[in-house]
Amino acid sequence: MFGSGRTAIVLILLVALFVGGAWWGWREFRDRILAAREYRIDPEQVEVTPQPPWIPQSDVRAEVFRSPTLDGRLSLLDDDLTRRIADAFARHPWVAKVGPVTKKYGGVKVELVYRKPVCMVELPGGGLVPVDVEAVLLPTEAGDITPTEAARYPRLSGVDRGPTGPAGTRWGDARVIGGAEIAAALDDKWEPMRLDHIEPSAADAAASNPSDVGRVAEPVFTLVTHRGTRIVWGYAPGANAVGELSAAEKVARLQRYFEAKDTLDGPEGKAQQLNVHDLPPAVRP
């Protein structure tokens, strides 16, 4: 203590005392500080990406904050705050992806990508349930999609098994997975072309996607118009089928045929048989 390193030793001791005191003080008063009103986070202080029009009933933010994972008070000083909030939003069935979660003055900002219904699956016992492009089952309990709205979406028939999981989980059936992909590919062309529903045929083990456990065998799909015309679509976009046309080319061929005749049906509106592979190729730009 009396040698040439005395000053350095004193400084080290002072720093150690300061750090130790700060650590003791934080440990002693941590809960009181985190609970302070100026640092507390309420649901109203969490800014989220605005909900799209296809989720008119559910309040995603309010439902997330009722989750047990966000039990207790939230504080801006909590080091784990953004991770806890991100995890809670990621579990909501309407949320496809959670982007950056950032603290800001007086609150938190959460960027979200919402799931979008692309198809209504007809259940074996009756009723329709929505799925997104990845065949993830979407909520129906809150009346998010009314019967009138459901009628605007493509309908997938011929599925003889209901979903095995709750809303927010993928429907592991190649018919649902492929039907959702086809519905998404047709998108805003569905209603103008007066299409009614999508039908899967028996699954074919020769066409499969080994990287996806839900697609061990792929069905061939047929589009059906309101007047009964049947259009063979073929395999879904995600199927591993050699020589299959791309979804974009199939849609373009249908669109070209429809524009030329103003219908997909036969003369005088009668039902007919078509195969999208036999239609003239789409005009390239």
Sine and cosine of phi, psi and omega as CSV:
sin_phi,cos_phi,sin_psi,cos_psi,sin_omega,cos_omega
0.00,0.00,-0.25,0.97,-0.07,-1.00
-0.92,-0.40,0.14,0.99,0.00,-1.00
-1.00,0.03,-0.25,-0.97,-0.06,-1.00
-0.94,0.35,-0.36,0.93,-0.02,-1.00
-1.00,-0.05,0.25,0.97,-0.08,-1.00
-0.86,0.51,-0.71,0.70,-0.05,-1.00
-0.89,0.46,-0.68,0.73,0.00,-1.00
-0.90,0.44,-0.67,0.75,-0.01,-1.00
-0.90,0.44,-0.67,0.74,0.02,-1.00
-0.88,0.48,-0.68,0.74,0.00,-1.00
-0.90,0.44,-0.65,0.76,0.02,-1.00
-0.89,0.46,-0.68,0.73,0.02,-1.00
-0.89,0.45,-0.65,0.76,0.01,-1.00
-0.90,0.43,-0.67,0.74,0.03,-1.00
-0.89,0.45,-0.69,0.72,0.01,-1.00
-0.88,0.48,-0.67,0.74,0.03,-1.00
-0.90,0.44,-0.63,0.77,-0.01,-1.00
-0.92,0.40,-0.73,0.68,0.00,-1.00
-0.90,0.43,-0.69,0.72,0.02,-1.00
-0.89,0.45,-0.64,0.77,0.04,-1.00
-0.91,0.40,-0.65,0.76,0.02,-1.00
-0.90,0.43,-0.66,0.75,0.01,-1.00
-0.90,0.44,-0.68,0.73,0.01,-1.00
-0.90,0.43,-0.67,0.74,0.00,-1.00
-0.90,0.44,-0.67,0.74,0.03,-1.00
-0.90,0.43,-0.66,0.76,0.01,-1.00
-0.91,0.42,-0.59,0.81,-0.06,-1.00
-0.97,0.24,-0.62,0.79,-0.14,-0.99
-0.91,-0.41,0.15,0.99,-0.09,-1.00
-0.82,0.58,-0.79,0.61,-0.05,-1.00
-0.87,0.49,-0.61,0.79,-0.01,-1.00
-0.92,0.38,-0.63,0.77,-0.01,-1.00
-0.94,0.34,-0.71,0.70,-0.01,-1.00
-0.89,0.46,-0.50,0.87,-0.02,-1.00
-1.00,0.09,-0.09,1.00,-0.02,-1.00
-0.86,0.51,0.64,-0.76,-0.11,-0.99
-0.86,0.51,-0.59,0.81,-0.06,-1.00
-0.94,0.34,-0.29,0.96,0.01,-1.00
-0.95,-0.31,-0.15,0.99,-0.09,-1.00
-0.96,0.28,0.62,-0.79,-0.01,-1.00
-0.93,-0.37,0.86,-0.51,0.10,-1.00
-0.97,-0.26,0.31,-0.95,-0.02,-1.00
-0.80,0.60,-0.59,0.81,-0.04,-1.00
-0.91,0.40,-0.32,0.95,-0.01,-1.00
-1.00,-0.05,0.05,1.00,0.05,-1.00
-0.97,-0.23,0.92,-0.38,0.00,-1.00
-1.00,0.00,0.83,-0.55,-0.01,-1.00
-0.87,-0.49,0.35,-0.94,0.09,-1.00
-0.84,0.55,0.77,-0.64,-0.04,-1.00
-0.81,0.59,0.63,-0.78,0.01,-1.00
-0.94,0.35,0.62,-0.78,0.03,-1.00
-0.96,0.28,0.25,-0.97,-0.07,-1.00
-0.91,0.41,-0.31,0.95,-0.01,-1.00
-0.99,0.13,0.05,1.00,0.13,-0.99
-0.86,-0.51,0.95,0.32,-0.13,-0.99
-0.99,0.16,-0.40,0.92,-0.14,-0.99
-0.99,-0.16,-0.74,0.67,-0.07,-1.00
-0.93,0.37,0.60,-0.80,0.18,-0.98
-0.96,-0.29,1.00,-0.10,-0.14,-0.99
-0.86,0.52,-0.70,0.71,-0.03,-1.00
-0.88,0.47,-0.72,0.69,-0.01,-1.00
-0.89,0.45,-0.64,0.77,-0.01,-1.00
-0.92,0.39,-0.61,0.79,0.03,-1.00
-0.90,0.44,-0.64,0.77,-0.04,-1.00
-0.98,0.22,-0.11,0.99,0.17,-0.99
-1.00,-0.01,-0.02,1.00,-0.03,-1.00
-0.95,0.31,0.61,-0.79,0.04,-1.00
-0.87,0.50,-0.39,0.92,-0.03,-1.00
-0.93,0.36,-0.29,0.96,0.03,-1.00
-0.93,-0.36,0.47,0.88,0.07,-1.00
-0.88,0.47,0.56,-0.83,0.03,-1.00
1.00,0.01,0.11,-0.99,-0.03,-1.00
-0.98,0.20,0.60,-0.80,0.06,-1.00
-0.96,-0.28,0.67,-0.74,-0.04,-1.00
-0.77,-0.64,0.59,-0.81,0.07,-1.00
-0.88,0.47,-0.38,0.93,-0.02,-1.00
-1.00,0.10,-0.11,0.99,-0.01,-1.00
-0.96,0.27,0.86,-0.50,-0.02,-1.00
-0.89,0.46,-0.41,0.91,-0.08,-1.00
-0.99,-0.10,0.11,0.99,-0.16,-0.99
-0.87,0.49,-0.79,0.61,-0.10,-1.00
-0.91,0.42,-0.60,0.80,0.02,-1.00
-0.92,0.39,-0.68,0.73,0.00,-1.00
-0.88,0.47,-0.68,0.73,0.00,-1.00
-0.92,0.39,-0.68,0.73,0.02,-1.00
-0.88,0.48,-0.70,0.72,0.00,-1.00
-0.89,0.45,-0.64,0.77,-0.02,-1.00
-0.92,0.40,-0.68,0.73,0.02,-1.00
-0.93,0.37,-0.57,0.82,-0.02,-1.00
-0.90,0.44,-0.41,0.91,-0.01,-1.00
-0.99,0.11,-0.15,0.99,-0.04,-1.00
-0.97,0.22,0.73,-0.69,-0.09,-1.00
-0.90,0.43,-0.36,0.93,0.04,-1.00
-1.00,0.08,-0.10,1.00,-0.07,-1.00
-0.98,-0.19,0.87,-0.50,0.04,-1.00
-1.00,0.07,-0.58,0.81,-0.07,-1.00
-0.42,-0.91,0.64,-0.77,0.10,-1.00
-0.97,-0.25,0.86,-0.50,0.05,-1.00
-0.99,0.10,-0.44,-0.90,-0.01,-1.00
-0.87,0.49,0.66,-0.75,0.14,-0.99
-0.91,-0.41,0.90,-0.43,-0.12,-0.99
-0.80,-0.60,0.60,-0.80,0.10,-0.99
-0.99,0.17,0.60,-0.80,0.08,-1.00
-0.63,-0.78,0.11,-0.99,-0.03,-1.00
-0.87,0.50,0.89,-0.46,0.07,-1.00
0.98,0.19,0.22,0.98,0.01,-1.00
0.12,-0.99,-0.34,-0.94,-0.06,-1.00
-0.68,-0.73,0.59,-0.81,0.05,-1.00
-0.91,-0.42,0.76,-0.65,-0.03,-1.00
-0.83,-0.55,0.84,-0.54,0.05,-1.00
-0.99,-0.12,0.80,-0.60,-0.09,-1.00
-0.82,-0.57,0.53,-0.85,0.23,-0.97
-0.92,-0.39,0.86,-0.51,-0.08,-1.00
-1.00,-0.03,0.49,-0.87,0.12,-0.99
-0.96,0.28,0.52,-0.86,-0.02,-1.00
-0.82,-0.57,0.77,-0.64,0.07,-1.00
-0.91,0.42,0.69,-0.73,0.08,-1.00
-0.85,-0.52,-0.28,0.96,-0.15,-0.99
-0.38,-0.92,0.54,-0.84,0.11,-0.99
-0.94,-0.33,0.84,-0.55,-0.02,-1.00
-1.00,-0.07,0.79,-0.62,0.02,-1.00
-0.99,0.15,0.87,-0.50,-0.04,-1.00
-0.98,0.19,0.45,-0.89,-0.01,-1.00
-0.84,0.55,-0.63,0.77,-0.03,-1.00
-1.00,-0.01,0.18,0.98,-0.05,-1.00
0.98,-0.21,0.37,-0.93,-0.01,-1.00
0.99,-0.10,0.34,-0.94,-0.02,-1.00
-0.81,-0.58,0.64,-0.77,0.07,-1.00
-0.77,-0.63,0.60,-0.80,-0.06,-1.00
-1.00,0.03,0.52,-0.85,0.14,-0.99
-0.73,-0.69,0.36,-0.93,0.07,-1.00
-1.00,-0.09,-0.13,-0.99,-0.10,-1.00
-0.90,0.43,-0.37,0.93,0.03,-1.00
-1.00,-0.10,0.21,0.98,-0.02,-1.00
0.90,0.43,0.49,0.87,0.09,-1.00
-0.99,0.11,0.77,-0.63,0.00,-1.00
-0.93,0.36,0.74,-0.67,-0.05,-1.00
-0.96,-0.27,0.38,-0.93,-0.08,-1.00
-0.91,0.42,0.54,-0.84,0.09,-1.00
-0.73,-0.68,-0.19,0.98,-0.11,-0.99
-0.88,0.48,-0.60,0.80,-0.09,-1.00
-1.00,0.06,0.14,0.99,-0.03,-1.00
0.94,0.35,0.52,0.85,-0.05,-1.00
-0.87,0.50,-0.61,0.80,-0.02,-1.00
-0.88,-0.48,0.93,-0.38,-0.03,-1.00
-0.97,0.23,0.30,-0.95,0.04,-1.00
-0.83,0.56,-0.61,0.79,0.02,-1.00
-0.90,0.44,-0.69,0.72,0.02,-1.00
-0.92,0.38,-0.62,0.79,-0.02,-1.00
-0.87,0.48,-0.56,0.83,-0.04,-1.00
-0.92,0.40,-0.31,0.95,-0.02,-1.00
-0.99,0.16,-0.27,0.96,-0.06,-1.00
-1.00,-0.05,0.45,-0.89,0.15,-0.99
-0.84,0.54,0.58,-0.82,0.01,-1.00
-0.93,-0.37,0.74,-0.68,0.04,-1.00
-0.96,-0.26,0.88,-0.48,0.02,-1.00
-0.96,-0.28,0.04,-1.00,0.11,-0.99
0.98,0.20,0.29,0.96,0.05,-1.00
-0.98,-0.19,0.91,-0.43,-0.14,-0.99
-0.99,-0.11,0.08,1.00,0.04,-1.00
-0.75,-0.67,0.70,-0.72,0.03,-1.00
-0.97,0.23,0.10,-0.99,0.02,-1.00
-0.91,0.41,0.51,-0.86,-0.02,-1.00
-0.99,-0.13,-0.16,0.99,-0.03,-1.00
-0.78,-0.62,0.12,-0.99,0.00,-1.00
-0.98,0.20,0.07,-1.00,0.07,-1.00
-0.83,0.56,0.67,-0.74,-0.03,-1.00
0.98,-0.18,-0.12,0.99,0.04,-1.00
-0.94,-0.35,0.42,-0.91,-0.06,-1.00
-0.98,0.21,0.63,-0.77,0.06,-1.00
-1.00,0.09,0.98,-0.22,-0.14,-0.99
-0.98,0.18,0.86,0.51,0.00,-1.00
-0.74,-0.67,0.82,-0.57,-0.06,-1.00
-0.85,0.53,-0.49,0.87,0.02,-1.00
-0.92,0.39,-0.66,0.75,0.01,-1.00
-0.96,0.28,-0.67,0.74,0.00,-1.00
-0.87,0.49,-0.75,0.66,0.00,-1.00
-0.93,0.37,-0.66,0.75,0.02,-1.00
-0.88,0.48,-0.63,0.78,0.02,-1.00
-0.91,0.41,-0.63,0.78,0.03,-1.00
-0.90,0.43,-0.66,0.75,0.01,-1.00
-0.92,0.38,-0.68,0.73,0.03,-1.00
-0.87,0.50,-0.66,0.75,0.01,-1.00
-0.92,0.40,-0.59,0.80,0.00,-1.00
-0.92,0.40,-0.62,0.79,0.00,-1.00
-0.97,0.23,-0.59,0.81,0.14,-0.99
0.71,0.70,-0.88,-0.48,-0.10,-1.00
-0.97,0.23,0.00,1.00,0.06,-1.00
-1.00,0.10,-0.26,0.96,-0.14,-0.99
-0.87,0.49,-0.84,0.55,-0.06,-1.00
-0.91,0.41,-0.74,0.67,-0.01,-1.00
-0.85,0.52,-0.55,0.84,0.00,-1.00
-0.99,0.15,-0.01,1.00,0.05,-1.00
0.85,0.53,0.69,0.72,0.08,-1.00
-0.99,0.12,0.54,-0.84,-0.08,-1.00
-0.95,-0.30,-0.77,0.63,-0.02,-1.00
-0.38,-0.93,0.16,-0.99,0.03,-1.00
-0.91,-0.41,0.71,-0.71,0.03,-1.00
-0.86,-0.51,0.77,-0.64,0.14,-0.99
-1.00,-0.02,0.54,-0.84,0.11,-0.99
-1.00,-0.07,-0.12,-0.99,0.06,-1.00
-0.87,0.49,0.60,-0.80,-0.05,-1.00
-0.93,0.36,0.54,-0.84,-0.02,-1.00
-0.89,-0.46,0.91,-0.41,-0.02,-1.00
-0.93,0.38,-0.28,0.96,0.01,-1.00
-0.94,0.35,-0.42,0.91,0.06,-1.00
-0.93,-0.37,0.91,-0.42,-0.02,-1.00
-0.47,-0.88,0.23,-0.97,0.05,-1.00
-0.85,-0.53,0.99,-0.12,-0.11,-0.99
-0.86,0.51,-0.39,0.92,-0.03,-1.00
-0.98,0.17,-0.10,0.99,-0.05,-1.00
-0.81,-0.58,0.92,-0.39,-0.07,-1.00
-0.90,0.44,-0.34,0.94,0.01,-1.00
-0.99,0.12,-0.03,1.00,-0.11,-0.99
-0.80,-0.60,0.76,0.65,0.00,-1.00
-0.95,0.31,-0.35,0.94,0.08,-1.00
-0.50,-0.86,0.74,-0.67,-0.12,-0.99
-0.96,-0.27,0.73,-0.68,0.11,-0.99
-0.99,0.11,0.32,-0.95,0.20,-0.98
-1.00,-0.04,0.64,-0.77,-0.09,-1.00
-0.94,-0.35,0.52,-0.85,0.06,-1.00
-0.80,-0.60,0.69,-0.73,0.11,-0.99
-1.00,-0.08,0.64,-0.77,-0.01,-1.00
-0.82,-0.58,0.76,-0.65,0.02,-1.00
-1.00,0.08,0.13,-0.99,0.03,-1.00
-0.89,0.46,-0.46,0.89,-0.01,-1.00
-1.00,-0.05,0.04,1.00,0.10,-1.00
0.99,-0.16,0.00,1.00,0.08,-1.00
-0.89,0.45,0.70,-0.72,-0.03,-1.00
-0.93,-0.37,0.80,-0.60,-0.04,-1.00
-0.86,-0.51,0.92,-0.40,0.03,-1.00
-0.94,0.34,0.88,-0.48,0.02,-1.00
-1.00,0.02,-0.64,0.77,-0.08,-1.00
0.98,-0.19,-0.47,-0.88,-0.03,-1.00
-0.98,0.20,0.40,-0.91,0.01,-1.00
-0.94,0.34,0.33,-0.94,-0.04,-1.00
-0.83,0.56,-0.58,0.82,-0.06,-1.00
-1.00,0.04,0.05,1.00,0.00,-1.00
-0.97,0.25,0.46,-0.89,0.04,-1.00
-1.00,-0.06,0.95,0.30,-0.08,-1.00
-0.91,-0.42,0.89,-0.45,-0.04,-1.00
-0.92,0.39,0.73,-0.68,0.08,-1.00
0.98,0.18,0.05,1.00,-0.01,-1.00
-0.96,0.29,0.64,-0.77,0.07,-1.00
-0.91,0.43,0.47,-0.88,0.07,-1.00
-0.94,0.35,0.38,-0.92,0.03,-1.00
-0.88,0.48,-0.63,0.78,0.00,-1.00
-0.88,0.47,-0.65,0.76,0.00,-1.00
-0.93,0.37,-0.64,0.77,0.02,-1.00
-0.88,0.47,-0.72,0.69,0.01,-1.00
-0.89,0.46,-0.67,0.74,-0.02,-1.00
-0.90,0.44,-0.62,0.78,0.03,-1.00
-0.91,0.41,-0.69,0.73,0.05,-1.00
-0.88,0.47,-0.68,0.73,-0.02,-1.00
-0.89,0.45,-0.66,0.75,0.01,-1.00
-0.90,0.43,-0.69,0.72,0.02,-1.00
-0.89,0.46,-0.69,0.73,-0.03,-1.00
-0.90,0.43,-0.69,0.73,-0.01,-1.00
-0.91,0.42,-0.55,0.83,-0.02,-1.00
-0.95,0.30,-0.55,0.84,-0.10,-0.99
-0.91,-0.42,-0.15,0.99,-0.04,-1.00
0.89,0.46,0.35,0.94,0.03,-1.00
-0.18,-0.98,0.37,-0.93,0.17,-0.99
-0.98,-0.18,-0.10,0.99,-0.01,-1.00
-1.00,0.05,0.16,-0.99,-0.02,-1.00
-0.99,0.16,-0.12,-0.99,0.03,-1.00
-0.82,0.58,0.64,-0.77,0.00,-1.00
0.86,0.51,0.44,0.90,0.07,-1.00
0.96,0.27,0.25,0.97,-0.02,-1.00
-0.97,0.22,0.47,-0.88,0.02,-1.00
-0.93,0.37,0.57,-0.82,0.05,-1.00
-0.59,-0.81,0.07,-1.00,0.01,-1.00
-0.93,-0.36,0.76,-0.65,0.05,-1.00
-0.73,-0.68,0.38,-0.92,0.13,-0.99
-0.75,-0.66,0.85,-0.53,-0.10,-1.00
-0.88,0.48,-0.44,0.90,0.01,-1.00
-0.95,0.32,-0.38,0.92,-0.02,-1.00
-1.00,-0.02,-0.15,0.99,0.01,-1.00
-0.96,0.27,0.46,-0.89,-0.01,-1.00
-0.84,0.54,0.60,-0.80,0.03,-1.00
-0.85,0.53,0.48,-0.88,0.04,-1.00
-0.93,0.38,0.53,-0.85,0.01,-1.00
-0.95,0.30,0.80,-0.60,0.02,-1.00
-0.99,0.12,0.61,-0.79,0.02,-1.00
-0.93,0.36,0.00,0.00,0.00,0.00
